[in-house]
Amino acid sequence: MGGLDGGESMDPAEKLSSKQKQVSISEFFEKNKHFLGFDTLQRSVITAVKESVDNSLDACEEARILPDIRVEIRRTKSDELRLITQDNGPGIPRDAIENVFGKFLLGSRFHAIRQTRGQQGIGITGVVMYSQLTTGSKTHVASKIKSESSAVFVELGIDTKKNKATKSGERRDTWIDDLTSEEVEQGLRIQTEMKAKYQRGKKSVYQYLRMTSIVNPHASISLVVYDKNGELIEEGKWIRTSNKLPRIVREIRPHPRGVHLGTLQRLLRDAEERRMTSFLQKSFSSVPPSASKRILSAANIEEGRSPKRIRSEESQNLVKAFQTVPLRDPPTDCLSPIEDLLIKKGLSKAIDSRFASTVTRKPKATQGNPFQIEVGLVFGGDLQSDGPIEILRFANRVPLMYQQGGCLLTKALESVNWKSYGLDQPGGSGIPKGPAAVLIHLASTNVQFTSEAKEAVSYDEEVFDEIRKAMLEVGRGLKNHLKKSSQRKKAKEKFELVNIILPEISKKSSELLNREEPDLAPVITQIMNAVFLEEELFWNKQEKLAMCSITVHNYTARARAYTILAKWPEKPETKMAYNPTGGRKEAGGLWAWRLDTLNPGSSTILEFGISGLSKGDWNETDVFFRGNGEIIGATRMDEKLLDEQRKSEALEAAMDEVRSREESSGTVSVVDRFDRDSKVESSRSEDSLPKTGSEWFGLDGDSQ
């Protein structure tokens, strides 16, 4: 007689097979909550805040609303707390609330090829699940849509076996804001209780929100934390410094170089097109008619073949052709970089410093996925000088707070010889020391993380190289700043000394000799024997112009002649609205003035104003010069780099014109062939040639 499992009559293999059960997605994450970032009590609250805030920012930006986000944390027990987040976003329709908060791997962004904070559809659902798992509590959601007269209030849990939400206590009512006592017009409020501990310091909710505010200067974010007795523990408030929303990102089709064999085969099976040429053009980006023909020729596939009839071997040939046939990079309007000026604004909001250098690299692509690198470096001020620099890592505007050492962004920073740029670096490698902070932002349609918790970026050679090049650029900016600061300090000390001591000596001597005091200007000139330049940036409130004033002092014994060149933030939305001394444009973002005669002991002022900016947008510039003799406070213009910059701008304009003509005519792309032929040369010269605007003007080369 066999037992309940069949006893001796059942084969061991059959026994094992009979015990196998399918695990639902929710059950899997329930038992592996550490995958979602809920592995410790300290990290759990940060993860929950992150998911809520990220969703709020995404929703507000898509609805073109300037975000106002509030976070409240209240300790209820020694190891439990209540988290409340609220935003002014568009809200969630009643019928969608269940799916948004109660179903894993459901989202609007997973299949969309564009830059977003979230992609996987597991974040906020994980918060609901963790709350239920650790405290048995429901998550309370209030949602108000502008077009509806009342808000929806509902309590949510998760049925992990069915991967769906459980709903209770649903009602409609007027939503009165707890803080303002006014009726809420639109927005979302989430209240959840969980097992977690609030901690202060570098890895805290406060730090997460501080970092979030830096890369989202268009958002206002507040934090209040209470203990179980209602006493305030910590608070933070980061007011928006810009009313400019991130640009709208466009969804793009996949690029051939980023498509795997299995994906291609699925696209072929599901294709509605009857010809392979039409299939390639409509299914992928950057595949004009000429490129589709070259791909099919390389794969030895007839142009008129039906996509559904492509065999497995032919699919493999197509994938190989994607890698060998020259193709343009994918469109980059799917990315939303922060941009230089806003990076500076964000950094200044959170960090007190004396110097800021930023760079936004041109978009690139790796394995068919567009990406863009931005780096900001701040120096001095209140930053600590006796320890490692602060590293602020971001992916698609989301702070990365853990696994710093195992992150690609950190490794790229460590690869730079920071000693040559004025920072201490014991051992010649690793994280440098000094009063500095470095911001690294990776914007991409497909950020490759090391785990589901999205805490560190995995290695990619092309991304690594772009980050390193950006580091070299801001490093050169720091080196130039430190050099100018040292020169100016010495000259100023000498000038002040001369102007205090000499007049006193002259006065006493004249009194003793009963003579008139002599003119000291020629004497001071002989002692100083230098040309000195000072620049000042300020805001003209009345005219709403960002102003720059450049003063050149000639403390030498002979007349001087120079050309003064200044960087300015030239963009489509900005223009030089005030410039009484004229001059001319030398290159993108670079303006020049000729000073024919600067007499001994005299000075001259160059002043100009930029429209299209807001107060605080522009607070740092570089000034260069041509002429005989050095100018303290300015850098001699590197004419070779300037010439390369002009050629680069002219070539880019010509290529854009050719591309537009080819796209309208469908002819074979000359630009594609040029791009292919120039890739090797570009990789060799990219560290030494300027890329955009005037970002490399006059800066020293690197030996790295």
Residue, then its C-alpha position, 0 to 999 in steps of 0.5 A: m500500500g502506498g502512502l499519501d504520496g504514492g509510497e514505494s510505487m512512485d518514482p523519486a523523480e516523480k515525487l520531486s516533480s509533484k512537489q513543484k509549484q509555480v510562484s507568483i511574482s508577488e510571492f517571490f518579492e515577498k520572500n526576497k524583499h532585499f531585492l527591492g531595497f528592504d533589507t535593513l530597517q534603516r534602508s527600508v524607510i529610505t527605499a519607501v521615500k525614494e519610490s514615492v518621491d520618484n513617482s511624484l516627480d515623474a507624474c508632475e513632470e509628465a503633467r507639466i506641473l512644478p512639483d511640491i512634495r512633502v514627506e512626513i515621518r512619525r515614529t510609532k514604536s521603537d522599530e516602526l514608523r508612519l510615512i506620509t508623502q503628498d504631492n500636487g501632481p495630476g492624481i491617479p484615476r479611481d479605476a487605476i489605483e488598484n493596479v498602480f499600488g497592488k500589481f508588480l511588473l505593471g507600469s507605463r514605462f517598461h516598454a517605452i524607450r525614453q529617460t524615466r526614473g522608474q521602469q520596472g513597475i515594482g517600486i511603489t507596489g513593493v512599499v505596499m507589500y513591505s508595509q503589509l508584511t512587517t506591520g499587517s497594515k493597509t496603505h491609505v491612498a488619497s487621490k484627487i483629479k482636477s476634473e473631479s469634484s471630490a477625492v478618492f480615499v481607499e485602503l490597499g493591501i496585496d494578495t501575493k498569490k494573485n499579484k493583485a491589490t485588495k481594497s477596502g474602505e473606499r469612499r469619495d469626499t472633499w480632501i482638506d489639506d492638513l497643513t493649509s486647511e484648504e481644499v486640495e485641487q489635485g494631488l496624491r497622498i500616501q500613508t503607510e506604516m512599516k517596520a523601519k528605523y529613522q537615522r541621521g547622517k550620510k545615508s538618511v532620508y534627509q540626505y536622499l531628499r537633499m540630493t534629489s533637490i540638487v538634480n531637480p531644482h524645479a521641485s520644492i521638497s520638504l521633510v519633517v520627522y517626529d518621535k512617538n511623542g510628537e517632538l520634532i527630530e529633524e526637518g528640511k526644506w529645499i525650495r525650487t530655484s528654477n521654474k523651468l521644467p525638464r524638457i519633454v522626452r520623446e519615446i523612440r523606437p529601438h536602435p538596431r545595435g541594441v536589439h538581441l536575437g530573441t527580441l528581433q525574432r519576436l518583432l519579426r513574428d509580430a510584424e504587420e509590414r509585408r516587406m523587410t525594407s518597410f519593417l526595418q524602417k518602421s521598427f527601428s530608429s536611425v534606419p532610413p531607406s538607404a541603410s535598410k537596403r545596406i543591412l539586408s544586402a549584408a545579411n543576404i536577405e531579399e528586400g521584398r521578403s515578408p518579415k514573418r518568413i525570416r528563418s532563424e539563421e537569417s535572423q542571426n545574419l541580421v543581428k550581425a549586419f546591425q553591428t557592421v553596417p554604418l548607422r547613425d546614433p539613435p535620436t537623443d530627444c528621449l533624454s532630459p539632461i539637467e544642463d550646466l546652469l541648472i546643475k550650478k543652481g542645484l549645487s548652490k542650493a545645497i552646498d556652500s562653495r566658492f567655485a563651480s565647474t560643470v559640463t554636459r557632454k554631448p549625447k552618445a549611444t552604447q549598444g543602441n541605447p542613448f545616454q548623456i553624462e553630466v558632471g559638476l564640481v564645487f570647491g571651497g566654501d564650507l566643504q571639509s578639507d581634511g577628508p575625502i571629497e563628497i561624491l553625489r551619484f545620480a542615474n536619471r535624476v535619482p540619487l544613488m546612496y549605496q554601493q558607492g565603491g562598486c559603482l561605475l560612476t565612482k570608478a571613473l572618478e577614481s581613474v583620474n589623476w586629481k593631484s594634477y588638478g589641485l586635489d590631494q590623492p594619497g597613493g596617486s589613485g582612488i577618491p581624492k581629498g579636499p574641500a570639494a564635491v563632485l556630482i555625476h549624472l547618467a541620463s539614459t534610456n536603459v541604465q544598467f544597474t548591478s541589482e534590482a535595488k538600483e543602487a549602483v551602475s554596472y560597467d560599460e566601457e563607453v559610459f566609463d570613457e564619457i564620465r572620465k572625459a567629463m571629469l578631465e574637463v571639470g578638473r581643468g576648470l578647477k586647476n585654472h581657477l586655483k591658478k588664477s586665485s593664487q595669482r590674484k591673491k598675491a597681486k592683491e596683497k602686493f597692491e594693498l601693501v603698496n597702497i597702504i605703506l607708501p602713502e604713509i611714508s610719503k605723508k611723513s616724509s613730506e611733513l618732515l621736509n615741509r614739501e608737497e606730497p608727490d604723485l605716487a602713481p608712477v612709483i606704484t606702477q613700477i613696483m607692481n609691474a603687472v596687468f591685473l584683471e578682475e571680473e564680476l557677475f551680478w544681476n540687473k534687477q531692473e533690466k532683468l539681465a545677467m551682467c558681467s563686468i571685466t576691469v583691466h588695470n595696467y600697472t606697468a610702465r608702458a602702454r599695452a594692447y590686448t584682445i580680451l575674450a570672455k565665455w558666456p552662456e550662449k544658448p537658443e534662449t539667451k542673447m547678448a542684450y547689452n554690449p556698449t563696447g561692441g566686439r565680435k563673436e569668436a566662436g560659440g559662447l565666446w566673445a572678444w573685445r579689442l583694447d588698442t591702447l591701455n596707458p600706464g596706470s590706467s584701467t578700462i571696463l568691459e561690460f555686457g548683459i545676457s537676457g534669457l536667464s534668471k537671477g543666479d543662473w550665471n555666476e562663473t565665467d572664464v576670461f582669456f586674452r591675446g597680446n604681449g605680456e601676461i594678465i593676472g586673472a586671465t588665461r592666454m588663449d590657445e589659438k590651436l584649440l580655438d581654430e579646432q573649435r571653429k572647424s568643429e562648429a562649421l563641420e557640425a553645421a554642414m553635416d546637419e544640413v546634409r542630413s536634412r537633405e538626405e532624409s528628405s531625398g532618401t539618398v545614400s548617406v554621405v554623413d553615415r560614411f563620414d561618421r564611420d570613417s571618423k570614429v577611430e580618429s575621434s576616439r584618438s583625439e577626443d581628449s584634446l579637441p573641444k566639443t561644444g561651445s567654448e568649454w575647452f578654451g585656453l585650458d591646459g592639456d592632460s598627460q593622462 
